[in-house]
Amino acid sequence: MSNKDAIRVENSAWPSQGLETIDHCPVCGSTQQELLYEGQKDITFFCAPGNWNMQMCMKCGSAYLNDRPSVITIHLAYQNYYTHKQTERLPAEDLRGLRWFKRVLANGYKNWSFNTNLQPSSPLGVPLAYLMPVYRAILDRQFRHLPDHYIGSCLLDVGFGDGSFLENAKSIGWDVMGLDPDIETVNNARDRGLNVKQGSLDTLVGMDDHFDVITLCQVLEHMHDPIASLRACYRLLKPGGQIWIETPNINSIGHSRFKANWRGLEIPRHLVIFSHESLHEALHEVGFSRIKDLSQPSPCDGVYTHSQRIKEGRDPYIDSDISLLLRIKIQIDKIKEFVCTSRREFIAVKAFK
């Protein structure tokens, strides 16, 4: 999109009949709120018109958009979204040098840890992954810390993006299903041979106690009623089944540093942004137990780079160098994240029914 197009979108307005006002926090129900940001624009994908206000709940610490796009019109904010682009992973034979060697080691670890059969591979990938916890966290996240499964184990990925996780889970024997409201995203996944449905969790009628695992990766923040969605997931899971969630953290160090320019806000697509504490409390309230924080690779490099470009008034996705000072801040904040997990950029948890 050109700068001219971006300016045109920013200066137009959201359809007035497509706005809704809420009088309480969508996480805890409290009416105690404080204005966090005013007059925000879509500065990440430049396709959603209007000016937006974000509130902070004074009880649970979550942040939420108010006014916000209605369920009927929210699709207007996704016209230029990344899930509309098909992604292809280069086969190993097209790689050279270090990239090829890294793929071989990664395949070795995945084959050992997740029972894949990826080739070429090397068993050296296993001890190397354990010697480099950050590298291992990256590989584990690709499979979302999936448990051991048996024949017929069922998995639901809500908001499945480009479908790469569904492909990973399917490759190791899971019976997978994807769910997304966006028809273009659904059609892209169907073209790749994946079992996906268009719609919301409410459309899965008659599937109570059906799934062993449900995953929501960067999805919960997009939902108008995240608590109702968590209840639906609880209902759809088998007894003993688990939910896996990754979502932005309003109490992250990055948000404290960049404030209104933080990439994690992504207004107006992100309707609700949890804190570490409010997500844990919400899961408990719905009925989940054994809530566990998960290790994850730090996203500070990407989030901070995008946030800095936003701060400077640039497109966050147009490559440009970042300063040495920002590189230093990124490394410092990675250490802070390691020490204080509740301040990470993303909250990553799993919990059990």
N, C-alpha and C positions, 0 to 999 in steps of 0.2 A: 504494500500500500504506500502511495506517495505521501509526502508531507502535506500536500494540498488536500488529499483525501482524508488524512487524519484530522486536519483542522476542521473540515466540513463535518465529520462525524462528531467531533468534540463540541462543536457549536450548535448542533441540532439537539432536539429534546426527545426523551423517552415518551412514548405514547401515554398521555395522561390517564387513559382508561386502563392502562396496563401496569399501574402502580398500586401497591398495597402498603398500608400502614399497620404496624403491629404495636400493641400497647404493653408488651411484656417480653422478657428475655426468652428466646426460643430454646434455651438450654435448661434453665432452672425455673422459669415462670415469673421471676421477680419483676416488679415495675420500677425498681430503683435503677436509673440509668443516668449516664453522664455523656455529653457529646465528646467523642474522641477525635473525629476528623470531619470537616465540613467542606462541601463543594468539591469532592473528589471526582476525577474523571477516569475513563478507561485509558490508562497509560501503559498497558502491557500488550494488548492486541488491537487497540484502536478501532474497534468495531461497534462498541456499545455507546450510544449517545446519552447525554444527560449529565447532571451533577448530583453527587451522592453523598449522604451523610452516614457516618458510622458511629454507633453508640457503644459504650462500655457498660456492661452490667456491674453494678456496684456490689452485688452479692456473690456471684460465682466467678467473676473476672473474665467471662467470655466477651467477645466483641461481635456486633451484628449490624447489618445494614438496615436502615430505617429512614425513609421509605425504601422499598425494594421492588424489583420486577416481580410481577405475578407469575404464577405457574404457567399461565397461558402464553405470556410474552417473553419469558426468560430466554427462549431460543434465539432471540434477537442479539443476545450478548455472545453468541457462539458462532457467528457467521464467519469468523476468521480464525477459528480455534485449531490448535495443533493436531487434534485427533482426526481432522479431515484429511491429513496428509498420510499416505501410506509410507511405511518405513521398511527398508530391506536391509538385512544384515549380510555383509559380505561373507561369502563362503571362505573357509580357511585357505583353499588353493589360490585365492586371489590376494592373499596377504603376503607380505614379505618381511624379512628381518625380525625385528623385535616384536612387531605386531603379531606375526605368525607364532613366535615363541610364547607370547603371553596367552594367545588363544589355546595353544596346546596345554599349557599349565592349567588354565582355567577349566578346560574340558576334563583334565585329570581329576581336579578337585570335585567338579560337579558329578562325574561318574561315580566317584567314591561316596560322596555325601548324599546325593539325591537319586542314585541308581539310574542315571542317564546312560546313554551309549553314544556319546559324542566323540567324533574322530576328526582329526588326529588328536591323541591325548598322551599324557605322560603321568605316571604315578608320582613324579616329583612335585606335581602341583599340590598334593596333599600336605606334606610337611612344610612347604613354602607358605601355603595359606595359613597354617597355624603359627608360623613365625612372623607373619604380617597380618595382624588382626584387622587392620583397616581394609586390606585387600579381601580378606575372607568375608567381612561384613558386606562388601559390595556384591560378592557372589551369592551370599545367603539371601540378600534382599531380592535378587532376581527370581528366587523361588519362594519368597515371602515366608521363610522359616517353616515350610510345609512339614507336617509330621509324617511318620511312616503311614502307609495306606495299604488297604487290602483291595482285592478285585471288587469293583463296583463302588468304590469311594467317590462321593459326589462333591464337587466344588462349584461355588457360585462366585463370580467376580462381578461386583457391582460397579458400573462406570469403568469399563475395561480398556479404555484408551485405544492404543494401536493393536491390542490383542496379543502382544508379545508374552505376557505372563500366562495367558490362557494356553498359548502354544507350548510354553515351558512345562506347565502342569500336565497338559495332555501327553507330552512326550514321555513322561515318566509313569503314565498309567492312570491318571485321574480321569474320571468322567466329568467333563467341564461344561459349564454353561456361563455365558456372559449376558449382562443386562445393561442397557443404556437407552436413554430417551431420544438420542440423536440418530435419525435415520441414516445420515451419511456415514457416521461411525459404524453403525450396524451393518450397512451394506459393504463397507470396506472389510469388515471381519468375515462376513459371509463369503466374500470373494476368496478369502484365505482358507475356506473350509471349516470355519469354527461354528459351533453351536451357540448362537446368540439370539436374544430377543430384544425387541424394542419396547420400552415401557418403564414403569417404576416397580418398586417392590410389591405394590398392591396388585399388580397384574399376575403374580405367581399364586393363583388360586389353587387350592387343593394340594399344596406342596409343603404343608407344615411337617416339621420333624424329618425333612428330606435330606438336607445337606450336612456333610461332615465338617466342611470348612466354608466360611464366607469371608471374602476379602474386599476391602474398600481402600484403595490407594489414591490419596488426594481426591477424595469424593465427598466425604461427609460435610465438608465446608460449603459444598455447592447445594446442599439440600435445604428446602424451605422449612421442613420440620425434622431436624436430625434425631430428635428423641423418638418420634414415631417410626423413623427408619430403623433405629436400633432395636425397637420393640419388634418390628417386622422381621429383622434378622434373627432375633432370639426365637421367634415363633418358627421360622423356617429351618433352624438348626436342629439336628438330632440331639437328644440328651447326651452330654459329654462333648458335643461339637464345639468348635472354636471359631471365633471371629478375629480377623487380623485387620488393623486399622493404621493408616498413616495419614496425618493431617497437619497443616501448619500450626505453629504454636504462637499465640499472641504475646506470650511472655518470653519469647526468644530474645537472645542477645542481639540478633540482627534487627528485630523490630525496635528494640531500644535504641539501636544505633541509627537506623535510617528513618524511623517513624513513618510519616505519610508516604515516603518514597520506598518503603519496604516492599519487595517483590511479592511477599506472601499475602499482602492484602488483596491483590487482584480484583479490585472493585470493577463492575458489580457482579462478577461471577461468584466470588466468595461471599456467601450470605451470612455465614456464621464462622467465627474463628475461635476455637477452644483454647483454653490454657491446659497445661498438664493436669492440674487439679480438677478442673471442671469436667474434663473427659473421663477421668477415673470415677468421679462422683456420678456422672451420667450413666456409665456402664453398671455401676453398683445399683443405681436406682432402677434400671431396667430389669436387673436380676442376674447379670453376669457375675461370675466369681473367678478367683485365681487370676486377677489382672496383672499382667507382667509387662514391664517395659523391655523393649527389644533393642539389641545393639544395631546400629545402622551407620552407614558411611556418612560423614558430615557433608551436607550440601552447601556449606558456606562459600566455596569457590564460585559456584554458579549463582546462588542467591545474592551474594554481595556484589558480584560483578554486574548483574542485572539491576540491582537496586542503585548502584552508583551511576549507571547510565540513565536511569529514570530520574535521579536527583539532578543530573546535568541536563535534563530535558531531551534526552536522546532515546531512540528506539532501543529497548533492552536486548533485542535479538540481532542487532547489527554489530558484528565483531569489531572490537577496538581494544587497544591496550589499556591496562589499568596501571595505576601508579604503584611504585615500590611501597609507598606508605600503606596503601590498601592491602597489598599482598602481606605485609607484616601484620596488619590488623586481623586478617583472615586467619593466619596461623595462631595468633594469640587467642582469638575467640574459639578456635577449635580446641585449644587446651581448656579454656573455660567451660565449654560444653562437656568435655570429658569429665571434669570435676563436678559440675552441677547439671545433671541430666535433665532436670525440669526446665532448663533454659535453652535446650536445643532448638534448632530451627523447626524441626518437625517432631511431632509426638508419634511414636511408633509403639503400639501395644498389641498384645493378643489376650483374649479372655475366653472363658469357658462357660457353656450353658450347664 
